[in-house]
Amino acid sequence: MVLNPFVELICTLIRLYDYVLIAWLVLSWLISFGIVNRYQPAVQRINFALFRLTDPLLRPIRKRMPDLGGIDISPIVLLLALEFISNSLVYYSIR
């Protein structure tokens, strides 16, 4: 199955962004549970970079989500939305 090269590029970028989002989630959990020291310079730089990459897409989702008592499911919503977009692009490029 041969896809449009632009669709392949967009799907690859979405997949890379998924990895960035998952890396940010894992790092934030490690910081929250005290496994990683948030005051280490390397951890601060990585956390800042990942936050700057993920926050522009997570912020609008967080504004529209109801308060769930401290549970943030906006990354899950974003991952599902990105997967939907990727699958839709592949589906409509094949048709």
Secondary structure by P-SEA (a helix, b strand, c coil): ccccaaaaaaaaaaaaaaaaaaaaaaaaaaaaacccccccaaaaaaaaaaaaacaaaaaaaaaaccccccccaaaaaaaaaaaaaaaaaaaaaac
